[in-house]
C-alpha cells in the first residue's frame, strides 16, 4: 500500500499506526484492536471523575422526555459543550453509548 501511494503522492513513512483521530490502534497479524482508553481517561480527568467515581452499568431510560426550556441555564455552558462533544468520538468504537450521547448532544446549542 505504501509503495502504491508513493507513486502518486509525496508521503513520509512514520512507522506503524499507533493513534488515529484519538483512537489507539494495536495491530497483530490477525487482528486490529481499537481503543479510546486515553480519550476516556483524559475526559474523566478533566471533569475530576478519575479518582472519585467507579464505573457502573446504568441504562438510560429511553422514554424520558427532556426539554431545553426546563430547568436553569448552566453557569459554565461552554464547559458543558466541550464535555458533551468529546464522547461523540467514543461512539465509533462503543456503539452502546450512541443513544445517550445523541440525547446529550441535542442540548449543545441551547
Backbone bond lengths (Angstrom), bond angles and torsions (degrees), N, CA, C in turn:
res aa  C-N    CA-C-N  psi(-1)  N-CA   C-N-CA  omega(-1)  CA-C   N-CA-C  phi
1 X - - - 1.441 - - 1.526 110.33 -
2 X 1.329 115.92 -44.03 1.467 119.54 -179.22 1.526 111.19 -62.66
3 X 1.320 116.53 -41.79 1.467 120.17 179.69 1.528 110.67 -63.87
4 X 1.313 116.61 -39.96 1.462 120.48 178.85 1.533 110.50 -62.85
5 X 1.331 116.21 -46.09 1.461 119.93 -179.46 1.524 111.96 -64.76
6 X 1.350 116.73 -35.07 1.459 120.54 179.27 1.521 112.19 -64.39
7 X 1.314 118.03 -25.70 1.467 120.81 177.80 1.529 111.37 -65.23
8 X 1.317 117.14 -34.30 1.455 121.93 -171.95 1.530 114.43 -110.32
9 X 1.321 116.64 -19.21 1.464 120.08 -176.61 1.520 109.62 -135.59
10 X 1.322 114.73 154.54 1.459 119.15 172.77 1.530 106.54 -87.30
11 X 1.318 116.14 111.89 1.460 120.01 -177.37 1.520 109.71 -125.80
12 X 1.308 114.60 162.25 1.460 121.36 177.26 1.525 107.68 -124.04
13 X 1.313 116.82 127.12 1.467 121.40 178.96 1.521 108.38 -81.80
14 X 1.316 116.57 113.68 1.462 121.51 179.88 1.528 111.67 -105.66
15 X 1.316 117.03 16.37 1.457 121.02 177.75 1.513 112.27 94.81
16 X 1.310 115.10 -166.02 1.464 119.67 -176.64 1.533 110.73 -74.76
17 X 1.311 115.18 152.89 1.454 122.83 -177.74 1.527 110.38 -70.11
18 X 1.340 115.29 128.68 1.462 120.33 176.97 1.523 110.87 -118.58
19 X 1.339 117.11 -40.18 1.464 122.35 178.00 1.521 108.89 -134.88
20 X 1.326 116.15 141.76 1.459 121.43 175.41 1.522 108.08 -145.98
21 X 1.316 116.83 116.82 1.463 122.84 -178.87 1.532 112.03 51.60
22 X 1.312 116.22 41.31 1.451 120.91 178.73 1.514 114.96 82.39
23 X 1.322 117.37 -2.53 1.463 120.80 179.40 1.527 108.28 -96.06
24 X 1.313 116.41 124.69 1.459 121.13 175.65 1.530 107.85 -77.03
25 X 1.330 116.24 132.98 1.457 121.37 -177.18 1.527 109.75 -121.22
26 X 1.319 117.05 126.45 1.462 123.00 174.65 1.523 107.16 -121.47
27 X 1.326 116.23 128.08 1.464 120.02 -175.37 1.524 111.49 -120.76
28 X 1.315 114.33 143.06 1.454 121.62 169.54 1.530 106.20 -127.02
29 X 1.312 117.29 -176.42 1.466 119.44 -179.95 1.521 112.35 -66.48
30 X 1.332 117.39 -28.22 1.459 120.71 -176.48 1.528 114.26 -107.92
31 X 1.322 118.50 -20.21 1.460 120.53 -170.33 1.530 112.22 -136.10
32 X 1.311 114.28 154.67 1.459 122.45 169.52 1.525 106.23 -125.06
33 X 1.319 116.91 121.86 1.457 122.56 -179.14 1.522 108.66 -107.10
34 X 1.331 116.21 128.81 1.457 121.98 177.62 1.522 108.45 -111.70
35 X 1.329 116.38 137.17 1.453 120.19 -178.16 1.528 110.68 -142.92
36 X 1.316 115.39 141.33 1.462 122.04 175.10 1.529 110.52 -107.35
37 X 1.307 118.15 22.31 1.454 121.46 -174.89 1.523 112.03 -54.22
38 X 1.333 117.39 -46.64 1.458 120.46 -178.74 1.528 110.41 -63.07
39 X 1.334 118.43 -43.57 1.464 121.16 178.76 1.529 111.34 -60.82
40 X 1.321 116.53 -43.11 1.464 120.49 -179.44 1.525 110.53 -65.59
41 X 1.320 117.39 -43.84 1.464 120.03 178.94 1.522 111.27 -63.90
42 X 1.339 117.84 -39.83 1.466 121.25 176.72 1.527 110.94 -63.18
43 X 1.335 116.69 -42.90 1.462 121.26 179.47 1.532 110.71 -64.10
44 X 1.314 117.59 -46.55 1.466 121.03 179.40 1.525 111.42 -63.81
45 X 1.310 116.54 -36.87 1.458 121.02 177.56 1.529 110.55 -65.74
46 X 1.327 116.70 -42.02 1.469 120.88 -179.43 1.517 112.28 -62.13
47 X 1.317 117.43 -37.22 1.462 120.61 -179.27 1.527 111.68 -95.79
48 X 1.319 115.79 13.90 1.464 122.76 176.29 1.522 113.04 55.93
49 X 1.346 115.64 40.18 1.460 120.97 178.64 1.521 111.87 -113.53
50 X 1.335 117.02 6.95 1.458 120.44 -174.01 1.525 111.99 -68.34
51 X 1.302 118.02 -38.70 1.466 121.01 -174.40 1.530 111.69 -103.85
52 X 1.319 117.66 -36.29 1.464 121.04 -170.15 1.517 114.56 -76.16
53 X 1.324 118.20 -21.64 1.458 120.22 -172.96 1.527 111.38 -122.64
54 X 1.308 115.91 156.16 1.452 120.92 173.78 1.526 108.22 -120.53
55 X 1.300 116.71 158.79 1.463 119.46 -176.79 1.528 110.88 -76.78
56 X 1.319 115.14 149.82 1.458 122.43 175.75 1.528 107.65 -141.56
57 X 1.297 116.44 158.40 1.451 121.25 172.18 1.524 107.16 -87.92
58 X 1.309 115.85 120.79 1.458 120.69 -178.27 1.515 108.13 -143.99
59 X 1.302 116.85 112.74 1.454 120.94 179.22 1.518 110.06 -82.04
60 X 1.318 115.39 144.32 1.454 120.52 177.41 1.518 108.99 -87.13
61 X 1.315 116.96 135.03 1.454 121.77 178.69 1.526 108.77 -71.53
62 X 1.323 116.95 115.05 1.464 121.09 -176.56 1.516 112.76 -74.07
63 X 1.313 118.26 -13.10 1.466 121.45 -178.81 1.528 113.37 -93.07
64 X 1.320 118.01 -4.96 1.454 121.31 179.03 1.523 109.56 -70.02
65 X 1.327 116.60 129.79 1.460 121.99 178.98 1.533 108.50 -102.41
66 X 1.307 116.32 114.08 1.459 121.96 178.36 1.525 108.87 -101.68
67 X 1.328 115.79 137.29 1.455 120.60 -179.03 1.523 109.52 -123.30
68 X 1.315 116.72 138.98 1.462 121.66 -178.84 1.521 112.22 -68.41
69 X 1.318 117.47 -21.56 1.464 120.58 -176.98 1.531 112.32 -90.26
70 X 1.311 118.00 -2.64 1.458 121.39 178.29 1.516 109.86 -87.38
71 X 1.308 116.87 150.77 1.452 121.36 174.44 1.522 112.57 76.67
72 X 1.334 114.87 -169.44 1.461 121.47 -178.04 1.522 109.97 -103.92
73 X 1.327 115.93 155.41 1.455 120.54 175.79 1.519 109.62 -68.48
74 X 1.298 116.05 145.01 1.459 120.58 179.29 1.520 110.77 -72.69
75 X 1.320 115.20 141.77 1.464 119.84 178.97 1.524 110.92 -69.21
76 X 1.329 116.79 -36.20 1.464 121.83 -178.33 1.528 109.26 -115.00
77 X 1.318 117.07 66.25 1.468 121.83 -175.08 1.518 112.23 -61.75
78 X 1.330 118.15 -38.46 1.468 120.96 -178.95 1.530 111.00 -64.34
79 X 1.304 117.91 -39.10 1.473 121.71 177.31 1.536 109.89 -63.55
80 X 1.335 115.70 -42.42 1.463 120.27 177.93 1.520 110.15 -59.82
81 X 1.326 117.79 -45.09 1.467 121.22 -179.89 1.526 110.96 -58.58
82 X 1.322 116.67 -45.38 1.469 119.88 179.77 1.525 110.87 -61.71
83 X 1.322 116.73 -41.89 1.465 120.82 -177.67 1.516 112.60 -70.82
84 X 1.316 118.05 -26.33 1.460 121.23 177.53 1.529 110.02 -82.12
85 X 1.317 117.51 -34.37 1.465 120.69 -179.21 1.529 111.97 -68.52
86 X 1.310 118.07 -36.16 1.465 121.26 -176.36 1.528 113.62 -60.22
87 X 1.332 120.40 -43.65 1.475 119.01 179.45 1.524 114.32 -64.61
88 X 1.337 119.07 -15.68 1.461 120.20 176.06 1.518 111.02 -56.13
89 X 1.321 117.55 -36.78 1.466 121.10 178.44 1.527 111.84 -67.23
90 X 1.319 116.43 -29.53 1.462 120.31 -178.46 1.522 112.57 -69.62
91 X 1.325 117.31 -24.12 1.463 120.13 -177.45 1.525 111.91 -66.68
92 X 1.340 117.80 -17.90 1.468 120.53 178.44 1.524 111.26 -65.27
93 X 1.320 116.85 -36.12 1.461 120.18 -178.96 1.532 113.03 -113.01
94 X 1.327 117.37 -7.07 1.468 121.53 179.81 1.523 110.26 -130.01
95 X 1.331 118.07 74.10 1.464 120.11 -176.04 1.524 113.94 -61.83
96 X 1.308 117.99 -17.85 1.461 121.10 179.88 1.513 113.69 -66.76
97 X 1.317 118.49 -18.00 1.465 120.62 -179.93 1.528 112.01 -100.75
98 X 1.323 117.47 1.53 1.460 121.37 -174.94 1.526 112.49 -57.91
99 X 1.328 118.09 -44.06 1.462 120.53 -178.57 1.525 111.04 -61.73
100 X 1.322 116.83 -49.51 1.467 120.28 -178.40 1.527 111.53 -61.91
101 X 1.320 117.07 -41.24 1.466 120.75 179.70 1.528 110.36 -65.66
102 X 1.317 117.44 -39.14 1.463 119.72 -179.55 1.536 110.81 -67.83
103 X 1.326 117.61 -36.52 1.466 120.45 177.78 1.521 109.85 -65.41
104 X 1.331 117.88 -42.77 1.466 121.34 177.42 1.519 111.18 -62.26
105 X 1.326 116.39 -40.74 1.455 121.84 -174.56 1.522 113.32 -64.65
106 X 1.310 117.36 -23.55 1.469 121.03 178.85 1.521 110.87 -58.70
107 X 1.320 117.14 -31.86 1.450 121.02 -172.99 1.531 114.17 -96.80
108 X 1.312 117.71 9.26 1.472 120.22 179.71 1.519 111.53 -64.73
109 X 1.313 117.50 -41.12 1.460 120.37 -174.22 1.527 113.52 -82.16
110 X 1.306 117.48 -9.14 1.465 118.69 -177.19 1.498 111.99 -89.14
